[in-house]
Amino acid sequence: MDSDDNARMIYGLIVVMLLVGSLAARRLPMKQYMKMLLAWVAIFAAVFVVMSFRPEFEMAWNRVTGELTGAPRQSVEGGEIRLVRQDDGHFWLRAELNGHQTDLMVDSGASLTAINGDTARGAKLVLDPADQAIELNTANSIIKARTAKVASMTVGDFAVEQHEVVVAEGFGDTNVVGMNFLDDFESWNVTGDVMTLKP
C-alpha cells in the first residue's frame, strides 16, 4: 500500500466518521437512518464507478461531441495531423499517393504500408520487376504481394518520398498504413478517440 492509498483510506474514514456523526446527531428512527445510509452508499458507489471508468467516459464523450459538432475525421492544426476514431474502431488517414487521393486504415501492427490493386493502378505505381512475390499473413489468409515505391505520399503539408509499399489484389478494398510510414513522424500517440501525428 503506497502513500496515495493511505491518503485515500484516511480521507474515506474521515468522510465515514463525519457521515455517522451527522446521522447520530439528528436522532432519527432507525429505519430512516438505514434509508439515508443506503442513499449515501449509492452515491459513493456511483462516484467510484465514474472515477474508475473515467477514460472510457471521456472516449464516449469525445465520440458524442464529435458526432454532434460534425468534427472532421482528419484535421491538420499547427502542423500536427489529428485523426478521430471511426465507428469501425479504426483510425483512417486520407492521403495522396502520387496525387491520387485515397483512404488508408492506420495499423501499427503492420510493418509495411499495404496498397490494394485498384489504388496501385490509380496512383500509377510500378511494381519492382526484380522483386519476387512475397507471402503475407493477413487476418483471413496468406496472400501474395509485390513491392513498389510511392514517389510522393502526402498528408496535408507532410510528405514522404520513395515510400516503400506492398501491393496485392488480395487486400480487397482496404489500404493500410504501416509502421514504415508512422516511423517517419517525430512522434505519434493516441488519447481517447484521437490519434495525433507530429511531423
Phi, psi and omega in degrees: 000121182270182184295326179295318178297319179298318181296318179295321180295317179296317180297319179296318178296321178297316180298317180297317180297318178297320180295312180297319180297318181292324178291319181295325182291337184276340178052058178264165175298151184304323180298320180288325175302315182296319179298315181294320180297316179296323178296317179293321177299318179297319179297313180297322179296319179295317179297320180298316180297315180299316180292323181293324182254029182302315179299320180294319178295323179294319177298316180296320180296316178299320179295315182295313180295325177296319179292319183290323183269354181069034180298136181292153181283345177217132178215156178240119181227122179059031181087344179275142177258125180245130179245137178257131180301136182266176185298336179279000178089359183251161171263137181239134181252130175262119185225168174246124176254108184054038179087353180267115184282135179206164178255138180231134177281132180280125181224100181289351178273351179265132181282327182237151173291133183243129185241135178280169185299315181299316180294320179299319179290320179296325180272001179056046177284141178253120179290143181294115184293335181274353186271131175278152178298139178247153179262132179241136175273117175253179180297330185258328185192183173261127181236157178263136183223163177236156180266155177205170177234133176271120182302318180213119176245116187238144173226109186062234178268356182271132182224143174237129180258149180052049182280124183282133180223165170248143184236134177203142174294332184291352178285352180069227182267357189263137169249146185232131172273124181258183182295333181293340173273315181298328180293344178284348176273152177297319177199160173210146180207163179239125175235112183062238181258018183236128173257131180245125178250123182248112180297000000 
